[in-house]
Amino acid sequence: MTDNNPVVRDFIIPLDRYPHLQETQTIHDAVEILSQFCCGANERLRYSTVFITNHQQQLVGKLNMQDLLVALDARFADGQKTGKFEGKEAEYPNLTILWEDSFFIECRKKKELFLKDLMKPITRTIKTDDSLVKALTIMLHGNDQVLPVLDQDSIVGIIRLEEMFQAICAACQL
């Protein structure tokens, strides 16, 4: 690698500036922390993924907004898996009317679910000294938008596709 090639360390978001929680916290906590990271005039959410650590601050999982919403009602997951809604093939917008009221009642009951019971395992990571091309390859191959960044097996931050896109376009002079 030449000195001109960008490396992950130069583009990470430090963990203390990225949403992360302990596995014993709840869906409600995840929603609250994501809401704390807003930007712009419309207060848009800056991040869509929460990383989960154990009591020893070791990275043990992650949840994105889709995972959190599916956790509120299993019917979302059923539709994702089968392409059907409650056993029927039809357009989702019309069928959601049938369960919209029950959804809001039921989701309020789920706010105390523990993240450890919902989180997805971390399957891909990147090291601080790795090149952006390596990080991009891992990210695109796994269809990830964010990757945890490790330094000597401890999480130090996150790298997002947005920062990599900007850095690679700048390095390629696009």
C-alpha positions as CSV (number, residue, x, y, z in Angstrom):
1,M,0.0,0.0,0.0
2,T,1.4,3.4,-0.9
3,D,1.2,6.5,1.3
4,N,-1.6,7.9,-0.9
5,N,-4.1,5.2,-0.3
6,P,-6.7,6.1,2.4
7,V,-7.0,3.9,5.4
8,V,-10.0,3.3,7.7
9,R,-8.5,5.0,10.7
10,D,-8.8,8.4,9.0
11,F,-12.6,8.1,8.4
12,I,-14.0,6.4,11.5
13,I,-16.7,7.8,13.7
14,P,-15.5,7.3,17.3
15,L,-17.7,4.9,19.3
16,D,-18.5,7.7,21.8
17,R,-20.1,9.7,18.9
18,Y,-22.1,6.8,17.5
19,P,-25.3,5.1,19.0
20,H,-24.4,2.1,21.1
21,L,-26.0,0.5,24.1
22,Q,-25.5,-2.5,26.4
23,E,-27.3,-5.7,25.7
24,T,-29.4,-5.4,28.9
25,Q,-31.0,-2.2,27.6
26,T,-34.4,-2.1,25.8
27,I,-36.0,-1.2,22.5
28,H,-37.2,2.0,24.2
29,D,-33.5,2.8,25.0
30,A,-32.5,2.1,21.4
31,V,-35.2,4.4,20.0
32,E,-34.1,7.1,22.4
33,I,-30.4,6.9,21.5
34,L,-31.1,6.9,17.8
35,S,-33.3,10.0,18.3
36,Q,-30.4,11.8,20.1
37,F,-28.3,11.8,16.9
38,C,-30.3,14.1,14.6
39,C,-29.2,16.7,12.1
40,G,-30.5,19.3,9.7
41,A,-33.5,21.5,9.7
42,N,-35.9,18.6,9.7
43,E,-34.1,16.8,12.6
44,R,-33.4,13.7,10.4
45,L,-31.9,10.7,12.1
46,R,-28.2,10.7,11.4
47,Y,-27.7,6.9,12.0
48,S,-29.8,3.9,11.4
49,T,-27.9,1.2,13.4
50,V,-27.2,0.7,17.1
51,F,-24.3,-1.4,18.1
52,I,-24.6,-3.5,21.2
53,T,-21.9,-4.2,23.8
54,N,-21.8,-6.5,26.8
55,H,-21.0,-5.4,30.4
56,Q,-17.3,-5.7,29.5
57,Q,-17.8,-3.2,26.6
58,Q,-17.1,-5.9,24.1
59,L,-19.1,-5.7,20.8
60,V,-21.7,-8.4,20.7
61,G,-24.4,-7.4,18.2
62,K,-26.2,-4.8,16.3
63,L,-29.7,-3.7,15.4
64,N,-30.9,-1.4,12.6
65,M,-34.1,0.5,12.4
66,Q,-35.7,-2.3,10.3
67,D,-34.8,-4.9,13.0
68,L,-36.4,-2.7,15.7
69,L,-39.6,-2.2,13.7
70,V,-39.9,-5.9,13.0
71,A,-39.4,-6.6,16.7
72,L,-42.5,-4.6,17.4
73,D,-44.7,-6.9,15.3
74,A,-43.8,-10.3,13.9
75,R,-46.2,-9.8,11.0
76,F,-43.6,-7.6,9.4
77,A,-41.0,-10.4,9.5
78,D,-43.6,-12.9,8.1
79,G,-44.1,-10.7,5.1
80,Q,-40.4,-10.3,4.6
81,K,-39.9,-14.1,4.5
82,T,-42.9,-15.2,2.5
83,G,-43.9,-12.3,0.4
84,K,-47.4,-12.9,1.7
85,F,-49.4,-11.0,4.3
86,E,-51.1,-13.3,6.8
87,G,-51.3,-16.1,4.2
88,K,-52.7,-14.0,1.4
89,E,-50.9,-12.7,-1.6
90,A,-52.0,-9.1,-2.1
91,E,-50.8,-5.6,-2.0
92,Y,-49.4,-4.7,1.4
93,P,-50.9,-1.2,1.7
94,N,-54.4,-2.5,1.4
95,L,-53.9,-5.3,3.9
96,T,-52.1,-3.2,6.5
97,I,-55.4,-1.4,7.2
98,L,-56.6,-4.7,8.7
99,W,-54.1,-4.7,11.5
100,E,-53.0,-1.1,11.9
101,D,-54.9,-0.4,15.1
102,S,-53.7,-3.6,16.8
103,F,-50.1,-2.8,15.7
104,F,-50.0,0.5,17.7
105,I,-51.5,-1.2,20.8
106,E,-49.1,-4.2,20.6
107,C,-46.0,-2.2,19.9
108,R,-46.4,-0.1,23.1
109,K,-46.1,-3.4,25.0
110,K,-42.8,-4.3,23.4
111,K,-40.8,-1.3,24.4
112,E,-39.2,-3.2,27.4
113,L,-37.9,-6.0,25.2
114,F,-34.2,-6.5,25.9
115,L,-31.7,-5.8,23.0
116,K,-29.9,-9.1,23.8
117,D,-33.0,-11.0,22.7
118,L,-33.3,-9.1,19.4
119,M,-29.8,-8.2,18.3
120,K,-28.1,-9.6,15.2
121,P,-24.6,-11.0,15.5
122,I,-21.6,-9.1,14.2
123,T,-20.4,-11.0,11.2
124,R,-18.0,-8.5,9.6
125,T,-15.5,-6.0,11.1
126,I,-12.6,-4.0,9.8
127,K,-9.3,-2.9,11.4
128,T,-8.1,0.6,11.8
129,D,-5.1,0.0,9.5
130,D,-7.0,-1.6,6.7
131,S,-7.4,0.2,3.4
132,L,-10.7,1.8,2.4
133,V,-10.8,-0.5,-0.6
134,K,-10.7,-3.5,1.7
135,A,-13.5,-2.0,3.9
136,L,-15.6,-1.2,0.8
137,T,-15.2,-4.7,-0.5
138,I,-16.3,-6.2,2.8
139,M,-19.2,-3.7,3.0
140,L,-20.5,-4.2,-0.5
141,H,-20.1,-8.0,-0.4
142,G,-22.1,-8.1,2.9
143,N,-24.6,-5.4,1.8
144,D,-23.7,-3.4,4.9
145,Q,-24.0,0.3,5.4
146,V,-21.8,0.4,8.5
147,L,-18.9,-1.6,9.8
148,P,-17.5,-1.7,13.3
149,V,-13.8,-0.7,13.4
150,L,-11.5,-2.7,15.7
151,D,-8.1,-1.9,17.1
152,Q,-6.4,-4.9,18.7
153,D,-9.8,-6.6,19.0
154,S,-11.5,-3.7,20.8
155,I,-14.1,-1.6,19.0
156,V,-13.0,2.0,18.6
157,G,-15.5,3.3,16.2
158,I,-17.7,2.8,13.1
159,I,-17.1,3.5,9.4
160,R,-20.1,4.2,7.2
161,L,-20.6,3.9,3.5
162,E,-21.2,7.6,3.2
163,E,-17.7,8.5,4.5
164,M,-16.1,5.8,2.4
165,F,-18.0,7.0,-0.7
166,Q,-16.8,10.6,-0.2
167,A,-13.2,9.5,0.5
168,I,-12.9,7.1,-2.5
169,C,-14.5,9.6,-4.9
170,A,-12.1,12.3,-3.7
171,A,-9.1,9.9,-4.0
172,C,-10.2,8.9,-7.5
173,Q,-10.8,12.6,-8.4
174,L,-14.3,12.0,-9.5
